[in-house]
Amino acid sequence: MNSSLNIAHLASSMTVLRLSLHVLAATIWVGGQLVLGALVPTVRQLGEGAARTVAKAFGRLSWPAFWILIATGFWNYAAMTSSQTSSWRLAFSIKMLFVIISGLGAFMHTRATSAARRGMYAGLSALGSIVALALGVALAG
């Protein structure tokens, strides 16, 4: 056994829970958008209304994941020490802006009446998600 293993450096069970829920929700919200977007051409071949049916089913999973991301995001922020740098706080604020862009883009996508607008809002949501994800990784240090 490796005697240099220091168990004291493992995260607490609450930290593991908090971060696991956050990452799991992000895989559904961000990864799901990318997978579903890539599958749209194939789903359209299944018949009229198939894409809408699949999108509604995805929404039943993705919106709860989005709200779990918001809740665990607040939990993550609360778990941070007050000694974060001004650069960290700025990056966090920018991340939150992109989280809002992602959510609004997804919401507008569900309300859009034309294919062009649905595509535009889906792209906006996906872009917001990817930027927020990258900034989240950067914030983790």
C-alpha angles and dihedrals in degrees: 000000000000106000092197091070106114110195091190087077094063117106120256118259091253091052090049090050094046096047095040092054090047094049093043091051090047091052089055097043100039101026092042092055091052094046094045091047090053092048097050096093091052094044091052089060089062091073146275111325096011093115091051091049092050091045091053091050090050090050091058088061103031101051094055087048090052091053091047087053090053093047095045089043090060088045090051091050092049090051092056120098118248089243095084114136123247088249090056091049091049092050089048091051091050090048090053090050089056091047088056091047090051094050094044091047091052092047092049089047089060091051100042117114100199131060091233093055092044089053093046093050093044089053092048091050093047092048091049090049094050094048092047090050093050092048090049090055090048091050091054087066 
